[in-house]
């Protein structure tokens, strides 16, 4: 495991240096997002759609992740693969390293990500994004398997999992659920109400575990089984025809917000950006205690640095609380 981490670190360093060198010469010729994970790419193309369409510049894509999103929104002639294209890898770590360590003015494009709390999530823009989704779906071939499953009422579900340690506050672990049994019991509860389509990629750790744990079922499906190439078109179609979403925080919130779907997010931390989704979304936050704080308090993003230097305990949501919220939002 240690050797693998070292090798990944070396690979990220080498690729970031090569891409940094390349972007010095390509910055003015192409358009590309300043961050390169799925959520940031999606939001960038949504917000910059009109500017990109009217520009003569091509989009520069760095991996199969951003290529998949770009193909949904734009003509293939508008898209150019980067010389160091990562076919089966995410370029997020590379771009994050570039953002932190390099001269951002020399490598990042004119169309910059603005304060997310101010730009993409204004209600007046939501109708435009929704119409854009619908318009693009009309020209896409949707998986026949997915269309068949979508004929019955269903909800979408996502489990974000990294490890069994609820006190892990590193990276996205703050928005994950560590208790497998709680997830399995929740799925058994949900499928008595609706069919379930579990979203997320085949390589997601949580999906791998659920695939092994769940028996063959005509109530629970995996989107990566229903979609041949897990296209963005299939993903949006899946959310569009669902009753809503329940699970851990991820980019799925953005898509469901645009489509005005009911959403329940559990086992997450509170941050100011939650205000982006005031309508339709219910947040069930993790809580924490310390030696000085015996009564559980809501875990907030701004507290992470403080907690890192003291002894603490993280408390995830109870299954009963999630069930209660689900009944209130989807059943009653």
Secondary structure, DSSP 8 states (H G I E B T S, - for coil): -HHHHHHHHHHHHHHHHHHHHHHHHHTTTEE--SS-SHHHHHHHHHHTHHHHHH-SSEEEEEEHHHHHHHHHHS-GGGEEEEEEEESSS--HHHHHHHHHHS-HHHHS-SS----TTTTTT-HHHHHHHHHHHHHHHHTS---HHHHHHTTS-EEEEE---S-S-TT--SGGGGG----HHHHHHHHHHHTTTSEEEE-S-TT-HHHHHHHHHS---SSEEEHHHHSSS--HHHHHHHHHTSSEEEES-STHHHHHHHTT-EEEEEEE-B-GGGGGGTTTEEEEE-EEEESS--S-EE-BGGGHHHHTTS-EEEE---HHHHHHHHIIIII-
